[in-house]
Amino acid sequence: MLSVLTILTLNGCSASGHGNNCVGWQPIVLTLSEVNKLTNDSADQILIHNCYGAALGCWQAPDGGCPE
């Protein structure tokens, strides 16, 4: 019974966007020099990554916000 309770607790934590979903991930933060060298595709991919993490509650949304 205890193991089932533990699994339910961990699943609840994972489903809410907190806990294990954020472990090992962090927002991608670039210097101005790095930003100036980005392609549009790379910038879009970084924005998607940072917005996804924000939607999960792992970190705050980027300063410019996230696309709807």
Kinemage of the C-alpha trace (Angstrom):
@kinemage 1
@onewidth
@group {chain A} dominant
@subgroup {mainchain}
@vectorlist {calphas} color= white
{ca met a 1} P 0.000 0.000 0.000
{ca leu a 2} L 2.839 2.381 0.819
{ca ser a 3} L 4.446 1.983 -2.619
{ca val a 4} L 1.136 2.763 -4.380
{ca leu a 5} L 0.755 5.874 -2.247
{ca thr a 6} L 4.302 6.945 -3.092
{ca ile a 7} L 3.690 6.471 -6.828
{ca leu a 8} L 0.481 8.496 -6.689
{ca thr a 9} L 2.265 11.267 -4.822
{ca leu a 10} L 5.123 11.369 -7.328
{ca asn a 11} L 2.733 11.310 -10.278
{ca gly a 12} L 0.757 14.164 -8.792
{ca cys a 13} L 3.923 16.175 -8.370
{ca ser a 14} L 5.030 15.411 -11.907
{ca ala a 15} L 1.650 16.192 -13.456
{ca ser a 16} L 1.454 19.598 -11.783
{ca gly a 17} L 4.613 20.780 -13.543
{ca his a 18} L 6.736 20.914 -10.430
{ca gly a 19} L 9.226 18.532 -8.966
{ca asn a 20} L 10.855 16.003 -11.282
{ca asn a 21} L 9.838 17.736 -14.529
{ca cys a 22} L 12.282 20.565 -13.812
{ca val a 23} L 15.279 18.555 -12.596
{ca gly a 24} L 18.217 18.880 -14.965
{ca trp a 25} L 16.646 21.683 -17.019
{ca gln a 26} L 17.127 25.410 -16.872
{ca pro a 27} L 16.284 28.382 -19.064
{ca ile a 28} L 18.731 29.230 -21.826
{ca val a 29} L 20.225 32.648 -21.113
{ca leu a 30} L 22.557 34.226 -23.655
{ca thr a 31} L 24.965 37.148 -23.589
{ca leu a 32} L 24.424 40.028 -25.996
{ca ser a 33} L 27.327 38.758 -28.095
{ca glu a 34} L 25.678 35.331 -28.380
{ca val a 35} L 22.301 36.872 -29.233
{ca asn a 36} L 23.862 38.859 -32.077
{ca lys a 37} L 25.144 35.627 -33.650
{ca leu a 38} L 21.842 33.696 -33.523
{ca thr a 39} L 19.914 32.637 -36.570
{ca asn a 40} L 16.154 33.202 -36.493
{ca asp a 41} L 15.634 29.438 -36.243
{ca ser a 42} L 17.932 29.139 -33.225
{ca ala a 43} L 16.247 32.097 -31.529
{ca asp a 44} L 12.822 30.511 -32.111
{ca gln a 45} L 13.997 27.197 -30.630
{ca ile a 46} L 15.389 28.900 -27.528
{ca leu a 47} L 12.147 30.851 -27.079
{ca ile a 48} L 10.113 27.651 -27.368
{ca his a 49} L 12.350 25.935 -24.786
{ca asn a 50} L 12.172 28.841 -22.341
{ca cys a 51} L 8.402 29.226 -22.722
{ca tyr a 52} L 7.829 25.493 -22.269
{ca gly a 53} L 9.796 25.524 -19.002
{ca ala a 54} L 7.834 28.560 -17.849
{ca ala a 55} L 4.537 26.840 -18.685
{ca leu a 56} L 5.612 23.869 -16.547
{ca gly a 57} L 6.354 26.237 -13.672
{ca cys a 58} L 10.087 25.543 -13.707
{ca trp a 59} L 11.095 29.202 -14.156
{ca gln a 60} L 9.686 32.581 -15.117
{ca ala a 61} L 8.655 33.423 -18.671
{ca pro a 62} L 11.143 35.362 -20.820
{ca asp a 63} L 11.104 39.165 -20.463
{ca gly a 64} L 9.395 39.630 -23.825
{ca gly a 65} L 6.735 37.070 -22.948
{ca cys a 66} L 5.722 33.937 -24.781
{ca pro a 67} L 3.698 33.579 -27.980
{ca glu a 68} L 0.115 32.462 -27.477
